[in-house]
Amino acid sequence: MNVATRNRRIMAGVTLAVAIAATVRSSADEAHPTLRYGITAGSVEGANPSDVGAASRLWANGLAEAVGLYRDAVATVFQGPEDAVRAMNSGGLDLLAISTLEYLAVEDRIHCTPAMVWSKDDEILEEYVLLARRDASRPPMPGWAIVVYAASRAWAPSALWTDLAMRDLPPVGAPKAPAPVKVVGKRGHAAMAVFFGQADYAVEAGRAFETAVTLNPQLGAQLDVVARSPGILPGLVCLSNRMEAGLRQRYVERATRLHEMTRYRQAFTVLQMTRLVPWDSRYLASARALVAEHAQRQQGR
């Protein structure tokens, strides 16, 4: 992903954050005249903090001035969850967009609570598929070459699930020299690597593979889905625990209707989401189970 694309996604995220704030007017706004919005690099595909930090702050200030609710805005891109924890716990953030596995790593220490998730084409959870060529004998375990799609190289649920899925496959054929796992950040590239014989296995986003098969039926004819992951939540939006409960409820009510407003649709498109959806604790169940199983397997090695 190039810098311009990354910057557009950060700008879109800032647009939505300011829009959420703009839909709620109360005395609390006067007490906090600056919108403090944070986003972790792991929650945006291909985000690079050094590339987008300055641009996101500039855009946030311009948007806040245009909205007229806040005097200014500060948008911060955090390289990892620990930086976000320090900012939130010190009172430096109102809203935080964070990837699911980042959140699970710090949820017992960060002073914010899940409030919303993003939906893509009416789907909230992301499914992954393990692919192999149908006309090739399966290589043994270990000793395979695999390409994994991961929206973010850090804290990628696809990487955890890949480790578990590959261990469950039985050895087949003669041993061969192991090859390193290659991570790609663009949907569809992992599947194509197996299709063209550049890898033995691929882990791909399920919806991306289905779309690719629709466009190129030969993919479906030559690639097998060896395993399928449970639906996993990619990320979530948290609000500071300092926010009064009634104000928090109004934020969620208004934010989850922003997709109905024409002026915010471009931001949703850039972020590759359809709408924001209210939080439900069930969304985290499969990710929690994945992390717990992976930790257990790691200890049992």
C-alpha positions, -999 to +999 in steps of 0.1 A: +000+000+000+015+034-010+018+064+013-011+083-004-035+054+002-024+051+038-029+088+044-064+087+028-074+059+052-061+078+082-078+110+070-110+090+066-107+077+102-102+112+115-132+124+095-154+097+112-140+105+146-147+142+143-181+134+128-190+112+158-180+141+181-200+166+159-232+147+164-232+151+202-234+185+218-234+188+256-217+206+284-190+179+283-178+194+250-169+227+266-149+209+292-130+190+265-126+215+236-100+193+218-110+160+202-084+135+211-085+106+187-061+077+186-056+049+161-031+020+163-011+011+132-024-024+136-060-014+130-054+001+096-041-020+067-006-010+058-004+020+081+030+035+088+030+060+117+060+079+104+043+086+071+008+095+084+013+111+118+018+147+107-008+145+080-034+131+103-029+158+128-032+185+102-064+170+088-079+166+122-073+203+131-089+214+098-119+191+102-125+202+138-124+238+128-149+231+100-172+212+124-172+241+149-177+218+179-141+215+190-116+243+189-091+218+175-083+181+173-053+159+179-051+126+159-023+103+170-012+071+152+003+047+177+029+022+166+017-004+192-009-009+219+014+000+248+017+036+236-021+037+233-024+025+269-002+052+282-021+079+263-056+067+272-047+061+309-032+095+313-064+111+300-049+120+266-075+102+244-113+103+240-116+077+212-093+048+202-095+025+171-075-006+179-071-040+164-087-069+182-055-088+192-039-055+204-069-049+225-069-084+240-033-079+250-040-048+270-077-049+279-070-054+316-048-023+317-064+002+294-090+027+308-114+025+279-143+002+269-154-012+235-183+008+221-184+001+183-171-021+156-169-016+118-189-036+093-178-045+058-206-054+034-227-062+065-201-086+078-185-079+111-162-109+116-134-118+092-129-154+081-097-169+068-091-200+046-061-223+042-056-230+005-035-256-014-034-267-051-058-294-059-035-312-084-004-313-061+006-338-035+005-321-001+040-314+014+048-327+048+047-308+081+070-291+089+088-281+057+062-262+038+063-229+020+034-207+029+021-172+021-001-156+047-024-126+042-022-102+072-037-068+072-011-058+097+022-077+102+018-072+139-010-087+159-025-105+129-052-131+138-045-148+105-010-155+117-021-171+149-047-192+132-022-203+105+001-217+132-028-237+147-042-249+113-009-261+099-001-281+131-034-300+126-026-311+091-011-347+089+024-352+073+022-363+037+050-373+013+087-372+017+104-346+039+117-314+022+137-284+034+115-259+053+108-225+038+101-192+056+066-180+061+060-150+038+034-123+049+016-102+023-006-072+031-028-072+000-059-094-003-057-120-030-020-122-033-016-152-010-040-172-031-023-163-063+011-174-049-003-210-045-021-208-079+012-200-097+032-226-078+052-201-057+040-216-024+026-248-011-001-232+011-017-199+015-039-183+041-063-158+026-092-136+037-123-157+030-143-130+013-113-120-008-109-156-020-146-159-028-145-127-048-114-139-067-131-172-076-161-153-089-139-132-111-116-162-121-134-196-118-101-213-126-089-204-091-118-224-076-111-253-099-074-255-090-073-245-053-087-265-024-099-250+009-081-272+033-093-255+065-115-226+074-112-203+105-140-191+127-151-156+122-127-132+139-132-096+148-106-074+130-108-044+153-129-022+175-135+014+186-132+022+223-144+053+243-126+065+274-140+053+307-139+090+318-168+097+294-201+100+312-225+071+305-253+092+289-229+110+266-213+077+257-247+063+247-254+093+225-220+090+208-228+054+198-264+062+188-253+090+164-221+073+152-239+042+141-261+063+118-233+082+101-235+059+071-269+074+063-254+108+058-240+115+023-211+137+035-195+109+054-198+081+028-165+088+012-148+083+046-165+049+049-154+039+014-118+049+019-117+028+051-133-001+033-162-003+057-199+000+053-210+013+087-202+014+124-221-011+146-228-010+183-206-032+205-216-067+215-193-087+238-200-118+217-179-103+189-147-111+209-155-147+217-138-164+188-107-141+191-104-149+228-106-186+221-080-183+193-055-165+216-061-190+245-056-220+222-025-206+207-010-198+241-018-233+253-002-249+222+029-227+227+033-238+262+029-275+252+057-273+226 
